Amino acid sequence: MLWNDSDYKWRDFHAQKIKSQTDQEKIRELLGYAVFPDPESVEEAVRFYGQAPGRELYGYESEGDLIGLVGFSTDAEGTLTIHHLVVDPECRGAGYGRGQILELIQLKKPREIVAETDEDAVDFYRSIGFTVSSLGEKYPGTERFVCRYEAEPKEEE
C-alpha cells in the first residue's frame, strides 16, 4: 500500500540532513509538534539526536520551505526505528508524511520500519500499510501503539 505513490505532492520535495542545524527556529518548531510542546521537551529531543552518532534527523523542503522532519535510527539487523515524524500542520493531508517514509525506504533500504506512537497517529500508519499493535497504557491515561512495516518482504523458502 505504501508504494502506491500516484500523484502526491511529496514528489516535489527533497530530504536533507539537518542534525547539525537543530538550533534553527523552524526545526525546533517542528520538533515541538512531535513532542509535548514545551521548551524542555524540545531541548530533550534536540539532545537526543546530538548524543548518538547513529541517530539521524532529516528535514524535508517544498518550494524552499521546511515542511517536515523525520528522526530515526537503524540497527545492524536492518530495522529503521522512527523516533519523530512530523509535517507542518498547514501541509498535512497532502501525502508528505507518506513521502518522508518512502524516501527513507529509498535512502536507507531498511528490512523493517518500526514506530511507537499514540492514538492520534495510528490511523496514519495503518492507512499506509503498517500493522498496528497496542502496547497498552504505557503512561498513565495514554495508550501507546507499535507500528511495523516490512519494507523488504521475506523470501519464501
GROMACS elastic network, one bead per residue, 0.5 to 0.9 nm:
[ bonds ]
;  ai    aj funct       b0    kb
    1     4     6  0.56592   500
    1     5     6  0.87837   500
    1   127     6  0.80669   500
    1   128     6  0.57244   500
    1   129     6  0.52766   500
    1   130     6  0.89321   500
    2     5     6  0.72306   500
    2    98     6  0.73124   500
    2   101     6  0.86318   500
    2   102     6  0.73691   500
    2   127     6  0.84693   500
    2   129     6  0.58142   500
    2   130     6  0.85364   500
    3     6     6  0.86479   500
    3   102     6  0.74860   500
    3   128     6  0.86051   500
    5     8     6  0.63995   500
    5    11     6  0.88365   500
    5    95     6  0.89456   500
    5    98     6  0.87616   500
    5    99     6  0.82702   500
    5   102     6  0.87829   500
    7    10     6  0.85396   500
    7    11     6  0.79158   500
    8    11     6  0.62747   500
    8    12     6  0.85919   500
    8    94     6  0.66780   500
    8    95     6  0.55956   500
    8    96     6  0.77831   500
    8    99     6  0.79230   500
    9    12     6  0.58867   500
    9    13     6  0.78264   500
    9    62     6  0.89665   500
    9    94     6  0.61914   500
    9    95     6  0.64165   500
    9    96     6  0.70182   500
    9    99     6  0.84810   500
   10    13     6  0.54743   500
   10    14     6  0.81632   500
   10    62     6  0.79765   500
   10    94     6  0.74660   500
   10    95     6  0.59813   500
   10    97     6  0.82757   500
   10    98     6  0.80306   500
   10    99     6  0.52455   500
   10   100     6  0.78406   500
   11    14     6  0.78670   500
   11    96     6  0.86519   500
   11    99     6  0.73257   500
   12    61     6  0.85746   500
   12    62     6  0.62703   500
   12    63     6  0.77905   500
   13    60     6  0.63639   500
   13    61     6  0.53146   500
   13    63     6  0.73509   500
   13    64     6  0.87932   500
   13    96     6  0.85239   500
   13    99     6  0.86637   500
   14    59     6  0.82005   500
   14    60     6  0.54909   500
   14    61     6  0.57843   500
   14    62     6  0.71804   500
   14   100     6  0.87604   500
   14   103     6  0.84038   500
   15    58     6  0.61102   500
   15    59     6  0.56119   500
   15    61     6  0.68510   500
   15    69     6  0.86117   500
   15   100     6  0.79475   500
   15   103     6  0.77465   500
   15   104     6  0.89594   500
   16    57     6  0.85679   500
   16    58     6  0.53961   500
   16    59     6  0.53796   500
   16    60     6  0.64985   500
   16    61     6  0.81754   500
   17    20     6  0.78743   500
   17    21     6  0.86351   500
   17    56     6  0.75302   500
   17    57     6  0.60338   500
   17    59     6  0.62969   500
   17    60     6  0.89903   500
   18    21     6  0.51160   500
   18    22     6  0.68085   500
   18    27     6  0.83297   500
   18    56     6  0.82616   500
   18    57     6  0.56912   500
   18    58     6  0.53377   500
   18    59     6  0.58949   500
   18    69     6  0.87959   500
   19    22     6  0.59793   500
   19    46     6  0.85134   500
   19    49     6  0.67979   500
   19    50     6  0.73570   500
   19    55     6  0.86428   500
   19    56     6  0.63965   500
   19    58     6  0.70041   500
   19    59     6  0.87807   500
   19    71     6  0.88458   500
   20    23     6  0.80224   500
   20    50     6  0.80749   500
   20    57     6  0.87457   500
   21    24     6  0.59075   500
   21    27     6  0.77073   500
   22    25     6  0.79450   500
   22    26     6  0.88055   500
   22    27     6  0.59317   500
   22    28     6  0.65393   500
   22    46     6  0.63473   500
   22    49     6  0.89595   500
   22    50     6  0.89654   500
   23    26     6  0.88358   500
   23    27     6  0.74258   500
   23    28     6  0.71087   500
   23    46     6  0.84204   500
   24    27     6  0.55317   500
   24    28     6  0.64543   500
   24    29     6  0.87408   500
   25    28     6  0.51618   500
   25    29     6  0.60481   500
   25    30     6  0.87095   500
   26    30     6  0.62114   500
   26    31     6  0.85736   500
   26    66     6  0.73169   500
   26    67     6  0.89584   500
   27    30     6  0.52180   500
   27    31     6  0.61863   500
   27    32     6  0.85532   500
   27    59     6  0.80124   500
   27    66     6  0.79807   500
   27    68     6  0.86115   500
   27    69     6  0.79136   500
   28    32     6  0.60794   500
   28    33     6  0.88953   500
   28    42     6  0.65454   500
   28    43     6  0.83674   500
   28    46     6  0.79793   500
   29    32     6  0.50250   500
   29    33     6  0.68226   500
   29    37     6  0.87283   500
   29    42     6  0.83704   500
   29    88     6  0.89584   500
   30    33     6  0.52702   500
   30    34     6  0.68143   500
   30    67     6  0.81621   500
   30    68     6  0.68974   500
   30    69     6  0.71870   500
   30    86     6  0.66222   500
   30    87     6  0.73452   500
   30    88     6  0.65761   500
   31    34     6  0.50766   500
   31    35     6  0.63617   500
   31    37     6  0.83068   500
   31    41     6  0.89438   500
   31    42     6  0.62042   500
   31    45     6  0.72702   500
   31    46     6  0.82623   500
   31    69     6  0.78994   500
   31    84     6  0.76808   500
   31    85     6  0.86292   500
   31    86     6  0.73828   500
   32    35     6  0.53030   500
   32    36     6  0.65338   500
   32    38     6  0.70283   500
   32    39     6  0.79825   500
   32    41     6  0.75910   500
   32    42     6  0.56468   500
   32    45     6  0.88383   500
   33    36     6  0.72661   500
   33    37     6  0.63070   500
   33    86     6  0.67774   500
   33    87     6  0.83579   500
   33    88     6  0.80028   500
   33    89     6  0.85060   500
   34    37     6  0.78692   500
   34    42     6  0.88321   500
   34    84     6  0.60267   500
   34    85     6  0.66758   500
   34    86     6  0.58529   500
   34    87     6  0.89275   500
   35    38     6  0.81823   500
   35    41     6  0.63771   500
   35    42     6  0.68238   500
   35    45     6  0.77698   500
   35    84     6  0.80826   500
   36    39     6  0.88254   500
   36    40     6  0.88623   500
   36    41     6  0.59838   500
   36    42     6  0.77164   500
   37    40     6  0.84724   500
   37    41     6  0.67091   500
   37    42     6  0.70238   500
   38    41     6  0.55303   500
   38    42     6  0.64322   500
   38    43     6  0.87858   500
   39    42     6  0.51589   500
   39    43     6  0.61261   500
   39    44     6  0.86071   500
   40    43     6  0.51028   500
   40    44     6  0.61787   500
   40    45     6  0.87286   500
   41    45     6  0.62730   500
   41    46     6  0.86938   500
   42    45     6  0.50811   500
   42    46     6  0.62610   500
   42    47     6  0.86743   500
   43    46     6  0.50121   500
   43    47     6  0.61543   500
   43    48     6  0.84954   500
   44    47     6  0.50950   500
   44    48     6  0.60637   500
   44    49     6  0.89471   500
   45    49     6  0.67019   500
   45    50     6  0.88272   500
   45    84     6  0.89139   500
   46    49     6  0.55800   500
   46    50     6  0.64198   500
   46    51     6  0.88483   500
   47    51     6  0.59354   500
   48    51     6  0.55665   500
   48    52     6  0.73349   500
   48    55     6  0.79650   500
   49    52     6  0.62409   500
   49    53     6  0.78083   500
   49    54     6  0.85033   500
   49    55     6  0.55212   500
   49    56     6  0.66287   500
   49    57     6  0.71385   500
   49    71     6  0.78892   500
   49    72     6  0.88868   500
   50    53     6  0.73646   500
   50    55     6  0.78760   500
   51    55     6  0.81843   500
   52    55     6  0.57434   500
   52    56     6  0.88213   500
   53    56     6  0.75928   500
   54    72     6  0.85261   500
   54    73     6  0.58227   500
   54    74     6  0.71042   500
   54    75     6  0.85270   500
   55    71     6  0.71719   500
   55    72     6  0.57679   500
   55    74     6  0.77570   500
   56    70     6  0.82260   500
   56    71     6  0.55769   500
   56    72     6  0.53867   500
   56    73     6  0.60782   500
   56    74     6  0.89271   500
   57    69     6  0.70371   500
   57    70     6  0.58100   500
   57    72     6  0.65370   500
   57    73     6  0.88854   500
   57    84     6  0.87239   500
   58    68     6  0.84931   500
   58    69     6  0.55175   500
   58    70     6  0.54298   500
   58    71     6  0.63726   500
   58    72     6  0.86020   500
   59    66     6  0.66336   500
   59    67     6  0.76762   500
   59    68     6  0.58257   500
   59    70     6  0.66526   500
   59    71     6  0.88111   500
   60    65     6  0.82415   500
   60    66     6  0.57076   500
   60    67     6  0.58951   500
   60    68     6  0.51001   500
   60    69     6  0.58148   500
   60    70     6  0.83418   500
   60    87     6  0.88609   500
   60    96     6  0.87070   500
   60   100     6  0.75317   500
   61    64     6  0.56968   500
   61    65     6  0.51051   500
   61    67     6  0.55733   500
   61    68     6  0.71362   500
   62    65     6  0.53750   500
   62    66     6  0.66158   500
   62    67     6  0.66153   500
   63    66     6  0.85752   500
   66    69     6  0.81286   500
   66    88     6  0.83486   500
   67    86     6  0.85041   500
   67    87     6  0.58041   500
   67    88     6  0.51969   500
   67    89     6  0.87453   500
   67    90     6  0.86206   500
   67    91     6  0.69261   500
   67    96     6  0.84295   500
   68    85     6  0.76374   500
   68    86     6  0.54149   500
   68    88     6  0.58020   500
   68    91     6  0.86487   500
   68    96     6  0.76395   500
   68    97     6  0.78234   500
   68   100     6  0.81666   500
   69    84     6  0.75928   500
   69    85     6  0.59228   500
   69    86     6  0.55125   500
   69    87     6  0.66526   500
   69    88     6  0.88603   500
   69    97     6  0.88821   500
   69   100     6  0.78444   500
   70    82     6  0.71474   500
   70    83     6  0.75459   500
   70    84     6  0.53864   500
   70    86     6  0.64727   500
   70    87     6  0.88408   500
   70    97     6  0.89472   500
   70   100     6  0.72220   500
   70   101     6  0.84326   500
   70   104     6  0.89956   500
   71    81     6  0.85999   500
   71    82     6  0.60068   500
   71    83     6  0.53678   500
   71    85     6  0.64810   500
   72    80     6  0.67240   500
   72    81     6  0.54112   500
   72    83     6  0.51816   500
   72    84     6  0.69325   500
   72    85     6  0.86633   500
   73    79     6  0.83158   500
   73    80     6  0.57315   500
   73    81     6  0.53762   500
   73    82     6  0.67951   500
   73    83     6  0.76644   500
   74    77     6  0.81962   500
   74    78     6  0.64149   500
   74    79     6  0.55284   500
   74    81     6  0.61312   500
   74    82     6  0.88483   500
   74   108     6  0.86088   500
   74   110     6  0.78939   500
   75    78     6  0.55998   500
   75    79     6  0.55629   500
   75    80     6  0.67440   500
   75    81     6  0.83418   500
   76    79     6  0.74704   500
   77   110     6  0.87191   500
   77   111     6  0.77058   500
   78   108     6  0.89409   500
   78   109     6  0.79528   500
   78   112     6  0.65504   500
   78   113     6  0.86519   500
   79   110     6  0.57846   500
   79   111     6  0.57765   500
   79   113     6  0.57472   500
   79   114     6  0.71362   500
   80   104     6  0.89240   500
   80   108     6  0.82394   500
   80   109     6  0.89357   500
   80   110     6  0.59049   500
   80   111     6  0.77225   500
   80   112     6  0.61910   500
   80   114     6  0.62662   500
   80   115     6  0.86371   500
   81   112     6  0.84404   500
   81   113     6  0.57981   500
   81   115     6  0.57846   500
   81   116     6  0.85403   500
   82    85     6  0.69339   500
   82   113     6  0.72454   500
   82   114     6  0.61675   500
   82   116     6  0.76862   500
   83   114     6  0.89450   500
   83   115     6  0.66686   500
   83   116     6  0.75315   500
   84   115     6  0.84874   500
   85    97     6  0.73952   500
   85   100     6  0.83814   500
   85   101     6  0.89446   500
   86    89     6  0.86107   500
   86    97     6  0.71200   500
   87    90     6  0.82017   500
   87    91     6  0.64979   500
   87    92     6  0.60420   500
   87    96     6  0.68835   500
   87    97     6  0.63888   500
   88    91     6  0.53881   500
   88    92     6  0.64859   500
   89    92     6  0.53552   500
   89    93     6  0.88944   500
   90    93     6  0.88987   500
   91    94     6  0.64323   500
   91    95     6  0.88054   500
   91    96     6  0.76048   500
   92    95     6  0.73185   500
   92    96     6  0.70217   500
   92    97     6  0.77814   500
   93    96     6  0.74725   500
   93    97     6  0.83226   500
   94    97     6  0.81987   500
   94    98     6  0.89997   500
   95    98     6  0.53183   500
   95    99     6  0.60227   500
   95   100     6  0.87304   500
   96   100     6  0.61210   500
   96   101     6  0.87127   500
   97   100     6  0.51965   500
   97   101     6  0.65699   500
   97   102     6  0.87550   500
   97   124     6  0.85922   500
   98   101     6  0.52356   500
   98   102     6  0.61848   500
   98   103     6  0.86287   500
   98   124     6  0.86769   500
   98   125     6  0.87500   500
   98   128     6  0.70682   500
   99   103     6  0.60527   500
   99   104     6  0.85261   500
  100   103     6  0.51761   500
  100   104     6  0.62302   500
  100   105     6  0.87586   500
  101   104     6  0.50136   500
  101   105     6  0.63046   500
  101   106     6  0.87608   500
  101   113     6  0.89511   500
  102   105     6  0.51296   500
  102   106     6  0.63980   500
  102   107     6  0.87203   500
  103   106     6  0.50462   500
  103   107     6  0.60564   500
  103   108     6  0.84022   500
  104   107     6  0.50588   500
  104   108     6  0.56622   500
  104   109     6  0.73567   500
  104   110     6  0.82732   500
  105   108     6  0.55075   500
  105   110     6  0.61735   500
  105   111     6  0.89212   500
  105   113     6  0.86456   500
  105   151     6  0.71307   500
  106   109     6  0.56175   500
  106   110     6  0.86143   500
  107   110     6  0.87875   500
  109   112     6  0.88752   500
  109   151     6  0.77685   500
  109   152     6  0.79751   500
  110   113     6  0.68023   500
  110   150     6  0.85480   500
  110   151     6  0.63037   500
  110   152     6  0.69937   500
  111   149     6  0.87388   500
  111   150     6  0.62771   500
  111   151     6  0.52598   500
  111   153     6  0.76282   500
  111   154     6  0.87428   500
  112   148     6  0.70227   500
  112   149     6  0.56228   500
  112   151     6  0.50958   500
  112   152     6  0.67276   500
  112   153     6  0.88035   500
  113   130     6  0.86807   500
  113   147     6  0.80732   500
  113   148     6  0.56595   500
  113   149     6  0.50744   500
  113   150     6  0.65141   500
  113   151     6  0.67817   500
  114   130     6  0.87563   500
  114   146     6  0.69695   500
  114   147     6  0.56241   500
  114   149     6  0.65854   500
  114   150     6  0.89151   500
  115   125     6  0.88184   500
  115   145     6  0.82473   500
  115   146     6  0.57687   500
  115   147     6  0.51404   500
  115   148     6  0.66608   500
  116   135     6  0.89148   500
  116   144     6  0.69280   500
  116   145     6  0.55575   500
  116   147     6  0.61396   500
  116   148     6  0.89123   500
  117   120     6  0.79105   500
  117   121     6  0.63643   500
  117   122     6  0.68988   500
  117   143     6  0.88752   500
  117   144     6  0.57209   500
  117   145     6  0.53124   500
  117   146     6  0.64298   500
  117   147     6  0.75520   500
  118   121     6  0.59693   500
  118   122     6  0.66284   500
  118   142     6  0.74533   500
  118   143     6  0.63873   500
  118   145     6  0.59731   500
  118   146     6  0.87686   500
  119   122     6  0.53173   500
  119   123     6  0.78783   500
  119   142     6  0.83579   500
  119   143     6  0.68726   500
  119   144     6  0.67989   500
  119   145     6  0.72997   500
  120   123     6  0.73103   500
  120   124     6  0.83478   500
  121   124     6  0.53366   500
  121   125     6  0.66069   500
  121   126     6  0.87683   500
  122   125     6  0.53603   500
  122   126     6  0.60914   500
  122   127     6  0.85286   500
  122   132     6  0.71550   500
  122   145     6  0.73445   500
  122   146     6  0.87931   500
  122   147     6  0.76918   500
  123   127     6  0.58739   500
  123   128     6  0.87096   500
  124   127     6  0.52187   500
  124   128     6  0.66704   500
  124   130     6  0.88880   500
  125   128     6  0.54833   500
  125   129     6  0.66784   500
  125   130     6  0.53694   500
  125   131     6  0.77848   500
  125   132     6  0.77227   500
  125   147     6  0.67458   500
  125   148     6  0.85331   500
  125   149     6  0.89138   500
  126   129     6  0.53678   500
  126   131     6  0.61748   500
  126   132     6  0.65655   500
  126   147     6  0.78287   500
  127   130     6  0.73317   500
  129   148     6  0.86271   500
  129   149     6  0.67776   500
  130   147     6  0.57522   500
  130   148     6  0.51059   500
  130   150     6  0.79447   500
  131   146     6  0.82370   500
  131   147     6  0.55442   500
  131   148     6  0.52596   500
  131   149     6  0.64959   500
  132   145     6  0.65513   500
  132   146     6  0.58210   500
  132   148     6  0.66182   500
  133   136     6  0.89988   500
  133   144     6  0.87838   500
  133   145     6  0.55355   500
  133   146     6  0.54055   500
  133   147     6  0.65430   500
  133   148     6  0.85811   500
  134   137     6  0.85643   500
  134   143     6  0.73207   500
  134   144     6  0.61556   500
  134   146     6  0.64070   500
  134   147     6  0.88632   500
  135   138     6  0.66825   500
  135   143     6  0.69605   500
  135   144     6  0.53346   500
  135   145     6  0.51251   500
  135   146     6  0.66625   500
  136   139     6  0.87185   500
  136   142     6  0.81387   500
  136   143     6  0.51835   500
  136   144     6  0.59485   500
  136   145     6  0.73822   500
  137   140     6  0.63325   500
  137   141     6  0.64029   500
  137   142     6  0.53328   500
  137   144     6  0.62479   500
  138   141     6  0.82788   500
  138   142     6  0.65376   500
  138   143     6  0.60845   500
  138   144     6  0.60488   500
  139   142     6  0.52648   500
  139   143     6  0.70781   500
  139   144     6  0.79692   500
  140   143     6  0.82270   500
  149   152     6  0.89192   500
  150   153     6  0.60035   500
  150   154     6  0.83724   500
  152   155     6  0.89661   500
